[in-house]
Amino acid sequence: MSIARPDPSASADAIVVLGRGPDYTKYRTDAAIQLWNAGKAPHIFISGILDAPVIIELATNRGIPAVSISGESCSRSTWENAFYSELLMPNQVASSPKPTILLITDELHIARATLIFRSFGFEVIPHPVKADFSMWREHIFREFFVLIYYAVSGRLQPPTNEDYQMATTDAQSRIPRRQCILAQE
């Protein structure tokens, strides 16, 4: 439970928002904007193959300056969210070896996401957003089994050199092909 408790006084180097589909976009966008407006972090980074472009557009339409938001639309899993966040987050945001992030995702996903981002060396301040009951019903069993899979497969541990090399090789082809580095001009 301590993983999922947000710290209302915490501030960070960046707010990282994870995608999970259109049902969650509004909740996550609202939370990111609220934290940014409260001065909790100077930058918002969005991670997720389908969600990142939508959330960036929504946030900039609601007043977040283009220089304060970026993201990537290559990641297809929570492990890849962490990998691509580490790889592509702007240097001025991730200038320390262990950047502190406010991590936004839903309550069901926050424990696994926090563990994975910590395994990549981030200092994580979890910021779960509420999901309505229909979302809980839909995702609770899936999240339980995925958490077990991640634990058994070692995905909750720091990436091995082999895992990291394979992901880097894949990213070198995926990033230019998908043009998945997102920043407002």
Buried (B, 14 or more C-beta within 10 A) or exposed (E): EEBBEBEEEBBBBBBBBBBBEEBBBEBBBBBBBBBBEEEBBBBBBBBBBBBBBBBBBBBBEEEBEEEBBBBBBBBBBBBBBBBBBBBBBBEEBBEEEEBBBBBBBBBBBBBBBBBBBBBBBBEBBBBBBEBEEEBBEBBEEEBEEBBEEBEEEEBBEEBEEEBBEEBEEEBEEBBEEEEBBBEBE
